[in-house]
Amino acid sequence: MTTTHAMKRKKRTRKTKRKITRVACWNVTSWNGRDQKVLIEMEKHKIDICELSEIKRKGKGTGRFDNYTLIYSGKAKHERTSSGFGILLHEKYTQVIEEIDYINDSILKISLNLNQTTMHLVNIYAPDISKPTEESERFYEDLQNTEMNHHEIIIFGDLNAQIGDEILPGVKQKHNEPTFNENGELLIDFCARNELTIITPTSHTRHNTTNIGTDHNLVLCKLLTEQPSSIKKSPVCIEKYNIESLESDSTCKLYENRLTDRLNELDLNECDVETCWNKIKKAILQSADESIGKRKDPQPNIDSRIKTIKREHWIKFASDMDHDIYGAQRKVWKILKNRKKPVNEFVQSKGVSIETWVEYFERLYSANETHEIEYQTAASATVSKAKVKEKLRKAKNRKAPGTDKIPNELLKHGCHKLITTRTSLCNKILSKGEIPNEWHTSITILIFKEGQKTSPDNYRGITLLCTTMKLFTALIKDKLENHITNREEQQGFRKGPN
C-alpha cells in the first residue's frame, strides 16, 4: 500500500478536521459464497475502506451489501473467471463518491469528495514476476498516466513486488523482507517520482480472522485523513393546498364566496393578457389561502420504504418456507441461481451539472429549421362559457400543478364568476395572439431509468405545465378538430380511424 506524504503529516491546525480512517487489504480468493463472512469481519474490525483481491467476479459494476458497497472490476463475461479486484466502501463514503473510473483491467480509480478535499483510491493488480518485463513497465506507465491531481492518494492491491529491507527516506522504511525483484524496483521508482510512501505489512497490521476459506491474512492500517461531511438530510416539506377540505360543503362555499368577491372587484376590460392573467391568478391563490389553507407534506423516504418492502417480502417468504418446504423447491433453486447473476445496482457518482442539463435540453428540443407563420384570427375564433365549463368538469383531480401552483380542484370548485373570467381571458388571448409569460415556463422532473447516473440520456423527463394553460390548449384542440375533415385512411391522435 502506498500513500502520499501529505497524509502522514499531523498539523495542529487541522487536528479537529482529520480523523482516523481504517483502511485494509485482503486477498479473499473468491467473493461468491464468502460475502457474508467478509462483511462480518468488516463490521468486527470497523473497517472504512477495504481492498479485496481475487474476488473472481466477471465484468465491472457495483453492488450493495448491508452497510457496504462493493465496486469491482474483473474479466469480461466471455472469459474464464480469474483474479479480479474491488474496493469495499462503508456507506458513509459511498455518499461522497465523486467519480468511478475503470482505467483498464488492472487499474480502478475512485475519487471521494471529503470535506472539500479529494481523495483518490487506486485499486491495482500488477503483473506477477513470471510475466515479461515489458508488461510490468507498461502497467506502471498506465498507472503514471492516471490523473490524480496531487490530492490525497491511496494505492493498494496486489503489487506482486518485493522491495528489500534497505531504508529509503520518504519512500520506504525498515521491517521489509530482504528479497528484491524487478517489480519491486519499478514500484520504488514510481513512488519516488510521485512522492508516495510505501506502507509494509507487519505483525501488528496483520489480523487473524475467522476461517472464510483463504490462507491470506487481513492487513489493516490506520491513516489520518479528512472525513466525509455528515450528511443529515432534513425532510423536504412541500406546501400543498388542503384540497380534501373542499369536499366539505361549508369550506367549498367559503372558497366560492371569497373568490366571487375578489373577481367582482377586478376590471379586466382594458387590461392586456399578462395583467389580466396575473390578477386572476392572484385572486384564486388568495382566496384559497384564506379558505382552505396549506399543509406541509414531507417527501417520503423512498430508500427506507424499499428496504421495508424487501424485509416484509423475505419475512413472508421464510414463513411460507416453514409452512410447506415441499412446495418451495423451485423458489429455492431460483434464488440460488440468481445469486450468480451480476448485481445491477449502481452507485451515484457526482451529479449532472445544471449547465449540462441546459445544454442537453437545448439540443433535445432544438429545431433544425424555423418557419415564419402568418396567421389571421377568424371572427368566429372565440370560446363559450359552456365549453369552458365542460373542460373544467372533465379536468382530472390530484394532478400536480405547474408554476402557477393552481390545482385543477381550485378551478373546478370555483364560482360562476370564475368561468366568466376564464372565458374572457381565453378570448382575449385568441384576439391578441399572445399568451402569459408564465405559460412559457414548465417544471421538469427527472426520473432515472438505468445505466450510469452521470449521463442525461439515462433519465426520463416529466414536465409539469400550468393547469390554466392545459385548459386553454384543450379548448384550442376542440376548435381545430371542427375544421379537420376525417378521411378513410389511418389518422393518428384523432378520433375515428387510427
C-alpha positions in Angstrom: 0.0 0.0 0.0 1.3 3.5 -0.8 0.1 6.9 0.4 1.0 10.5 -0.2 3.4 12.3 2.2 0.7 14.8 3.0 -1.4 12.1 4.6 1.4 11.3 7.0 1.8 14.9 8.4 0.0 15.9 11.5 -0.9 19.6 11.6 -2.4 21.0 14.8 -4.5 23.5 12.9 -6.3 20.6 11.2 -6.5 18.2 14.1 -10.2 18.7 14.6 -10.9 18.1 10.9 -8.8 15.0 10.4 -9.7 11.7 12.0 -8.6 8.0 11.8 -9.6 6.1 8.7 -9.3 2.3 8.9 -8.0 1.0 5.6 -7.5 -2.7 4.9 -6.3 -5.1 2.2 -7.4 -8.7 1.9 -7.0 -11.5 -0.6 -10.2 -13.4 -0.2 -9.6 -15.7 -3.2 -13.3 -15.5 -4.1 -16.2 -13.3 -3.2 -19.0 -15.7 -4.2 -20.2 -17.7 -1.2 -17.9 -15.7 1.2 -19.5 -12.3 1.0 -21.4 -12.5 4.3 -18.3 -13.8 6.2 -16.2 -10.9 4.7 -18.9 -8.4 5.8 -18.9 -9.7 9.3 -15.1 -9.2 9.5 -15.6 -5.6 8.1 -18.0 -4.8 10.9 -15.9 -6.6 13.5 -12.8 -4.6 12.8 -14.7 -1.4 12.0 -13.1 -1.0 8.5 -14.0 2.0 6.4 -12.2 1.1 3.2 -11.1 -2.4 2.2 -9.3 -3.5 -1.0 -10.2 -7.1 -2.0 -8.1 -9.2 -4.3 -9.0 -12.2 -6.3 -12.8 -11.7 -5.9 -13.3 -13.6 -9.2 -16.3 -11.6 -10.4 -16.9 -11.0 -14.1 -17.4 -7.6 -15.6 -17.4 -4.2 -14.0 -20.0 -2.7 -11.7 -21.2 -2.0 -8.2 -23.3 -3.8 -5.6 -24.7 -3.0 -2.2 -24.2 -5.4 0.7 -25.7 -4.3 4.0 -23.7 -1.2 5.2 -21.1 -1.6 2.4 -20.8 -1.1 -1.3 -18.5 -3.2 -3.5 -17.1 -1.5 -6.6 -15.4 -4.2 -8.6 -13.5 -4.9 -11.9 -12.9 -8.4 -13.4 -12.6 -10.3 -16.5 -15.0 -10.0 -19.4 -18.1 -12.2 -19.2 -16.9 -14.4 -22.1 -13.6 -15.0 -20.5 -12.7 -17.6 -17.8 -13.1 -16.3 -14.3 -9.8 -15.5 -12.6 -8.3 -12.8 -10.4 -10.5 -9.7 -10.3 -10.4 -7.0 -7.6 -12.6 -4.4 -6.0 -13.0 -1.9 -3.2 -15.4 -2.2 -0.3 -16.6 1.1 0.9 -18.6 1.9 4.1 -21.9 3.7 3.4 -20.6 7.0 4.8 -18.0 7.0 2.0 -20.5 5.8 -0.6 -22.4 9.1 -0.3 -19.3 11.2 -1.2 -18.2 9.3 -4.4 -17.3 11.9 -7.0 -16.2 9.6 -9.8 -15.6 5.9 -10.6 -13.1 5.4 -13.4 -12.3 2.0 -14.8 -8.9 2.7 -16.3 -8.2 -0.8 -17.6 -8.4 -4.4 -16.5 -5.7 -3.8 -13.9 -6.4 -0.3 -12.6 -9.6 1.1 -10.9 -9.8 4.6 -9.5 -12.4 6.0 -7.2 -12.5 9.7 -6.2 -14.0 10.7 -2.9 -15.0 14.3 -2.0 -14.0 14.6 1.6 -14.8 17.9 3.2 -13.6 20.0 0.2 -10.6 17.6 -0.3 -10.4 15.0 -3.0 -9.0 11.5 -2.1 -8.2 9.1 -4.8 -8.4 5.4 -4.1 -6.5 3.5 -6.8 -7.0 -0.3 -6.8 -4.4 -2.1 -8.9 -3.5 -5.7 -9.9 0.1 -5.6 -11.0 1.6 -8.3 -13.3 3.4 -11.1 -11.4 7.1 -11.8 -11.7 6.5 -14.5 -14.3 5.2 -12.0 -16.8 7.6 -10.3 -19.2 9.3 -7.1 -18.0 7.7 -5.1 -20.8 4.2 -5.9 -19.4 5.2 -4.6 -16.0 6.7 -1.5 -17.4 3.6 -0.9 -19.5 1.5 -1.3 -16.3 3.4 1.3 -14.4 3.3 3.6 -17.4 -0.5 3.4 -17.4 -0.5 4.0 -13.6 1.7 7.0 -14.1 -0.7 8.4 -16.7 -3.7 8.1 -14.4 -4.9 11.5 -13.5 -4.8 12.1 -9.7 -4.1 15.9 -9.5 -1.7 15.6 -6.4 -4.6 15.1 -4.0 -4.6 12.6 -1.2 -3.8 9.2 -2.8 -4.1 5.7 -1.6 -2.8 3.0 -4.0 -3.5 -0.6 -2.8 -3.9 -4.0 -4.2 -1.8 -7.0 -5.3 1.5 -5.4 -6.2 3.5 -8.6 -6.7 6.6 -6.7 -5.6 9.4 -7.4 -3.2 11.2 -4.1 -2.3 14.1 -5.3 0.0 15.0 -4.1 3.5 17.1 -1.1 2.6 15.8 2.2 4.0 14.9 5.0 1.6 13.8 8.1 3.4 10.3 9.2 2.3 9.7 6.1 0.3 10.1 3.0 2.5 11.3 2.2 6.0 12.6 -1.0 7.6 10.7 -4.1 8.5 10.6 -5.3 4.9 11.6 -8.6 3.5 15.3 -8.8 2.4 14.4 -10.1 -1.0 14.2 -7.9 -4.0 12.7 -8.3 -7.5 12.2 -6.3 -10.7 8.6 -5.4 -9.8 9.9 -4.0 -6.5 12.4 -1.8 -8.4 9.6 -0.5 -10.6 7.4 0.2 -7.6 10.2 2.1 -5.7 10.9 4.2 -8.8 7.2 5.0 -9.2 6.8 6.0 -5.6 10.0 8.2 -5.6 8.8 10.1 -8.7 5.3 10.7 -7.2 6.2 11.4 -3.6 4.5 8.3 -2.3 5.3 6.3 0.8 5.1 2.5 0.9 3.4 1.0 4.0 4.6 -2.5 4.5 2.5 -5.1 6.5 4.0 -6.1 9.8 2.8 -8.5 12.6 0.9 -5.5 14.1 -1.0 -4.8 10.9 -1.9 -8.5 10.1 -5.1 -9.6 11.8 -6.4 -13.1 12.4 -9.9 -13.6 11.1 -12.5 -16.4 11.1 -11.9 -19.1 8.6 -13.5 -18.0 5.3 -11.6 -20.3 3.1 -8.5 -18.2 2.3 -4.9 -18.6 3.6 -4.3 -14.8 3.5 -4.5 -12.5 6.5 -6.4 -9.3 6.7 -3.9 -6.4 6.6 -5.2 -3.3 8.4 -3.7 0.2 8.9 -4.9 3.5 10.3 -4.5 6.7 8.4 -5.1 10.3 9.4 -7.4 11.6 6.7 -10.2 14.0 6.1 -13.6 12.6 6.9 -16.8 12.8 4.8 -19.1 15.5 6.0 -22.0 14.0 8.0 -25.0 14.3 5.7 -28.1 14.6 7.7 -30.9 15.4 5.3 -33.7 17.2 6.9 -37.1 16.1 5.5 -38.1 18.1 2.5 -41.5 19.5 3.0 -43.7 20.5 0.1 -46.5 23.1 0.7 -49.8 21.9 -0.8 -53.3 23.2 -0.6 -55.7 21.3 1.6 -57.7 20.2 -1.4 -59.5 17.5 0.6 -61.3 20.2 2.7 -63.2 21.3 -0.4 -65.3 18.1 0.0 -66.9 19.9 2.9 -69.9 22.0 1.7 -69.2 24.8 4.2 -65.5 25.1 3.1 -66.3 24.9 -0.5 -69.0 27.6 -0.1 -66.5 29.8 1.8 -64.0 29.5 -1.1 -66.6 30.3 -3.7 -67.7 33.4 -1.8 -64.1 34.7 -1.3 -63.3 34.1 -4.9 -66.5 35.8 -6.1 -65.8 38.9 -4.1 -62.3 39.3 -5.4 -63.2 38.7 -9.0 -66.1 41.2 -8.8 -63.6 43.8 -7.8 -61.4 43.3 -11.0 -61.7 45.4 -14.1 -60.3 43.3 -16.9 -61.7 45.1 -19.9 -58.8 47.4 -20.5 -56.0 45.1 -19.3 -53.6 43.3 -21.6 -53.2 39.5 -21.5 -50.3 39.5 -18.9 -52.0 41.8 -16.5 -55.4 40.0 -16.8 -53.8 36.7 -16.1 -51.8 37.9 -13.0 -55.0 39.5 -11.5 -57.0 36.3 -12.0 -54.2 34.1 -10.6 -53.8 36.4 -7.5 -57.5 36.2 -6.8 -57.6 32.4 -6.9 -54.5 31.9 -4.7 -55.5 34.5 -2.1 -59.0 33.0 -1.8 -57.5 29.5 -1.4 -55.1 30.7 1.3 -57.9 32.2 3.3 -60.5 29.4 2.9 -58.6 26.1 2.7 -55.1 27.0 3.7 -51.9 24.9 3.1 -50.2 21.9 4.7 -46.6 20.8 4.6 -46.2 17.3 3.4 -42.7 15.7 3.9 -41.4 13.8 1.0 -41.4 10.1 1.6 -38.1 8.4 2.2 -38.0 6.1 -0.9 -34.9 4.2 0.2 -36.2 3.3 3.6 -39.6 2.3 2.1 -37.8 0.0 -0.4 -35.9 -1.7 2.5 -39.1 -2.2 4.4 -40.8 -3.8 1.4 -37.8 -6.1 0.9 -37.8 -7.1 4.6 -41.5 -7.8 4.6 -41.1 -9.9 1.4 -38.4 -12.1 3.0 -40.4 -12.5 6.2 -43.3 -13.7 4.2 -41.1 -16.0 2.1 -39.5 -17.5 5.2 -42.9 -18.1 6.7 -44.1 -19.8 3.5 -40.9 -22.0 3.6 -41.6 -23.1 7.2 -45.2 -23.8 6.3 -44.6 -26.1 3.3 -41.0 -26.8 2.4 -42.1 -29.4 -0.1 -43.7 -26.9 -2.5 -40.8 -24.4 -2.3 -38.0 -26.3 -4.1 -38.5 -24.3 -7.3 -38.3 -21.0 -5.4 -35.1 -22.1 -3.6 -33.4 -23.1 -6.8 -34.4 -19.9 -8.4 -32.8 -17.9 -5.5 -29.6 -20.0 -5.7 -29.4 -19.4 -9.4 -29.9 -15.7 -9.1 -27.0 -15.4 -6.7 -24.6 -15.9 -9.6 -26.1 -13.1 -11.7 -24.3 -9.7 -11.7 -25.7 -7.1 -9.4 -27.4 -4.3 -11.4 -27.3 -1.7 -8.6 -25.3 1.5 -9.4 -23.7 4.0 -7.1 -24.4 7.6 -7.9 -21.2 9.4 -8.5 -21.1 13.2 -9.0 -24.4 14.6 -10.2 -25.1 16.1 -13.5 -24.4 19.8 -13.5 -27.1 22.4 -14.3 -25.1 23.6 -17.3 -25.1 20.0 -18.7 -28.8 19.7 -18.3 -29.4 23.1 -20.1 -27.2 22.0 -23.0 -28.9 18.6 -23.2 -32.5 20.0 -23.3 -31.5 22.8 -25.8 -30.1 20.1 -28.1 -33.1 17.8 -27.5 -35.7 20.4 -28.3 -33.8 22.5 -30.9 -35.4 22.6 -34.3 -33.3 22.3 -37.4 -35.5 24.7 -39.4 -37.7 27.6 -38.3 -40.6 28.8 -40.3 -42.4 32.1 -40.0 -46.1 31.5 -39.9 -48.6 34.2 -40.8 -51.9 33.8 -39.1 -55.2 35.6 -39.0 -57.7 35.2 -36.2 -61.1 34.4 -37.5 -64.1 36.4 -36.2 -65.6 33.1 -35.0 -62.4 32.1 -33.1 -64.0 32.5 -29.7 -64.9 30.2 -26.9 -68.1 30.0 -25.0 -68.8 29.7 -21.3 -70.4 26.3 -21.9 -67.2 25.0 -23.4 -65.0 26.3 -20.6 -67.4 24.8 -18.0 -67.3 21.4 -19.9 -63.5 21.3 -19.9 -63.3 22.2 -16.2 -65.7 19.4 -15.4 -63.6 16.9 -17.4 -60.3 18.0 -15.8 -58.7 15.3 -13.6 -58.3 15.6 -9.9 -55.0 15.0 -8.0 -52.8 16.3 -10.7 -49.6 18.2 -9.9 -49.8 21.9 -11.0 -47.1 23.8 -12.8 -45.5 27.1 -12.0 -48.9 28.7 -11.4 -49.4 26.4 -8.3 -53.2 26.2 -9.1 -54.5 22.6 -8.9 -57.5 21.6 -11.0 -59.7 21.4 -7.9 -59.4 25.2 -7.3 -60.7 25.8 -10.8 -63.4 23.1 -10.7 -64.8 24.3 -7.3 -64.6 28.0 -8.3 -67.6 30.2 -8.7 -69.7 31.1 -11.7 -67.8 34.3 -11.9 -64.5 32.4 -12.4 -66.0 30.7 -15.5 -66.9 34.1 -17.0 -63.5 35.5 -16.2 -61.7 32.4 -17.7 -63.8 32.7 -20.8 -62.9 36.4 -21.2 -59.2 35.6 -20.7 -59.2 32.8 -23.4 -61.0 35.1 -25.9 -58.5 37.9 -25.2 -55.6 35.5 -25.9 -57.2 34.5 -29.2 -57.8 38.0 -30.3 -54.3 39.3 -29.2 -52.4 36.3 -30.4 -50.2 36.1 -27.3 -50.2 34.1 -24.0 -49.0 35.0 -20.5 -45.2 34.7 -19.9 -45.7 32.2 -17.1 -47.2 29.8 -19.6 -43.9 29.6 -21.4 -42.3 28.0 -18.2 -42.6 24.5 -17.0 -41.2 22.3 -14.2 -39.3 19.2 -15.4 -39.0 16.2 -13.0 -36.1 13.9 -14.0 -36.6 10.2 -13.3 -33.6 7.9 -13.5 -34.1 4.8 -15.8 -31.0 2.7 -15.9 -27.3 2.9 -16.6 -24.8 5.5 -15.4 -26.4 8.3 -13.4 -24.0 10.8 -14.8 -25.4 10.6 -18.3 -28.5 12.8 -19.0 -29.6 10.3 -21.7 -30.5 7.8 -18.9 -33.2 10.0 -17.4 -36.9 10.4 -18.4 -38.2 13.9 -18.0 -41.8 14.6 -16.8 -43.0 18.1 -17.5 -45.5 19.9 -15.2 -47.4 22.6 -17.1 -49.7 25.3 -15.8 -53.2 23.9 -15.3 -54.7 27.0 -16.8 -52.6 26.6 -19.9 -53.7 23.0 -20.3 -57.3 24.1 -20.1 -56.7 26.7 -22.9 -55.0 24.1 -25.2 -57.9 21.7 -24.7 -60.2 24.4 -26.0 -58.0 25.1 -29.0 -57.9 21.4 -29.8 -61.6 21.2 -30.0 -61.6 24.3 -32.3 -59.1 22.7 -34.6 -60.9 19.3 -34.8 -64.0 21.1 -36.0 -62.1 22.3 -39.1 -60.5 18.9 -39.9 -62.3 16.5 -42.2 -61.9 12.9 -41.3 -60.6 10.7 -44.1 -60.7 7.0 -44.7 -57.0 6.4 -44.2 -55.4 5.9 -40.8 -55.2 9.1 -38.7 -53.1 9.2 -35.5 -54.0 11.0 -32.3 -57.6 11.7 -33.6 -61.0 10.2 -33.1 -62.3 7.7 -35.6 -59.9 5.6 -37.7 -56.4 5.4 -36.4 
